[in-house]
């Protein structure tokens, strides 16, 4: 894949200790009992491993199932919800941080998590998953990203990644930014064994802020600058 961005010359390290996991998943339970079963197993295993849950808030769907399982097993959970969704959404079953918008929600979920686990879901789940994968590719974080491939749910996504890499839209090594697992025990192992791939971009994000005062505008003097 052609790019002018600098690449890392060595494998970066992930957080040495995982204390909290952000789980992306559907706000519905899906059509198959195995979806809810895996969500329950994940929540129970997280609590047993003393992993705190960070999620999008609420009590419905797979999101609610994972959270209820974490709490039932004595674990800790925290939801992050935009204010409109908090006002009109389902009842809350744990502590919730109320934020103004979706962008802030995702930023805080990322900041408060040491790893990401993705279960089946719809548009929102896929968007959240692809954003944290992209953030890893750009060198914004080095956190594990694990997909629970319940009943082959993510098979087509993996095929798309393979095609994109074959056609040079994704760097070959960046196919391993995420790890696909078929069972919850595999997830627990993958979290510990995760290695950040070398193909990621070596960009410096240390001094980037969200302040509008930090915005800059560049206008090329001619198109040869592009």
N, C-alpha and C positions, 0 to 999 in steps of 0.2 A: 504494500500500500504506500503510494507516494505521499510524502508530507514533509514540510519544512520544520516541523517541531522537533526539538531535541528528544532523544530517547535515553532511558536509564541504561547504564552500562553494567549494572549488577542487580541482583534480586533485592528488593526492599524488604524490610522486616515488618511484620504485623505487630499489633499490641501484644505484649508478652502475657498479659492476663486478661481473659474475657470475663467481664462482670455483668454486662447487660447485652441483650440481643434485641434488635429491632425486627419484628415479624411483619411482613407484608402479606396480606391475604384478603379474600373476598368478604364483603359485608353480607353475603348470602351463604348458605351451606352447600350449594351445589346440588346436583341431581343424584349423586351416589353416596351411600353411607360411608364409604371408605374415606371421603374427604373429611368428614367430621371425626372419624376415628383417628386419622393421622393428626388432626389438629389437637385432639385431646391428648394423644400420646406425646406430642411435642411439648405442650404446656406442662404435662406431668414431669417429663424428663428435664425440662428447663429448671423447674423448682427443685428437683432432686439434685441437680448439678449446681444449685445456688446461682443460676443465671436469672437476673431480673429481666422482665419483659417491658419493652417499649413498643407501643403500637398506636394505631390511629384513633383509639377511643371507642366507646359504645359497648353494647352487649349483644349484638345480633350477628348472625352469620358465623363464618369461621373465625372472625376477629373476636367475637364474644366467646366462642368455644375455647380457643387457645387461652384467653384471659381467665375464664372460669376454671379451667384445668390448673393453671398456674396457682391461682388463689386457693383452690381446694387442696393442693398439695403443699400449702404453706409458703408459697413463693411470693414475690413482689411484682407488681405491675403498675405501669403508668401510661395513661393515654395522652395523646397530643391532638387537640381538635381546634379547628377554626371556629370562631365565635358563632357564625350562622349555623354550622352543623351541630354545635353544642346545644343551641336553642331549640332546634327542630329535630334532632336525632333521637336515638334510642336512649333509655336510661343508662346511667354510668354505674359501673360496679367497682371502680378503683379510683385512685387519685388521677385528676385530669389537669393538664396545663392547657389553658385556653389562649389561643393565639389569633391574630387578626386575619390571616389568610393562608392559602395552601402552600405558598412558597416558604413562609415562616415555619409552618408545620413540618415540612420535609427537612428543612435545615436543622431544626431542633431535634427531630428524630435521629438525624445523622450524628449530631454532636453528642447526644446522650447515649449512643450505642457503640459497642465494641465489635459488633458483627451484625450481619443481616441474613435472615432466613426468609425465603419466599415460598409460600404455599399457593395453591390454585386460587385464581381470582379473575377479575375482569379488567376493564380499561385502567382503573386506578392502580391496581396491583402491578400491571405490566409497566405502567408509566413510572411508578416508584422504583421498580426493579431496574429498568433501563437507566434511570437517572443515577443510581448508586454505582451501576456498572460503568457508566460514562465517567462519573467522578473518579473512579479508580483508574480508568484509562488515562485520565488527565493528571493523575498524581495528586488529587485532592485528598485521598485517603488510601490506606493500605489494609482495610478491614476485610475479613472473610465475607464472601457472598455465596450462600448455599441455597440451591433450589431443591425443594422436596417434590420429586416427580411422581406424584400420586397417580397411579393407573395410567402412566404415560402422558400426563397432562402437558408437560413441557417438551415433548418429543418434536413437535413442529417448530417450536422456538429454536431448539438445538439445531435442527435441520437448516433453518434460516441463517443461523450463525455460521454454519459450515459453508453454505453457499456464498455468504458475504465474504468470508475469508478466501474462498476459492477465487472469487471475482475481484479480490484485492480491495475490498472496502473495509475489512477488519484485518489487523495484523495477525498473522498466524499464532503468535505466542499469546495474544490477548484473548484467544478463545478460552483460556484457562483462568480468566479473571473470576469467573464463577465456577462452582462445582455442582454437579448434579448428583443427587442421592435418591435412592428409592425407598429408604426406610428411615425412621427416626434415629435408631442406633448409628446408622451410617452418618447422619448429620452430626451427631456428637463427636464422632471420630474425625470428620472432615474439619470441624471447627478448630481442633487442636493441630491438625496436620497441614492446614492451609498455607500455601506459599504464594507470595505475590509474583506474578510473571514479569519477565524482563522487558517485554515490549511496550510497557507503559511510557508515557511522556514525562520527561524530567523538567517539569514546570515548577516555578517557585510561587506558592500561594500564601506564603507567610505574612506578607504585608498587605494582603487584599482585605478591604473592609466593605461593609454593606452601605456605608454612608453615601448619600447622593453627592456630598461635597468631594468625594474621592473620584467621581466620574471624570473622564478625560475624553476629549474629542480630537481625532486626528483626521486631517484632510490632506490627501496626497496632492502634490503639486502637479503631477501628471500621471497618466495611467501606467507609465513605465515603472512607477514605484510599487505597483501591485504585483 
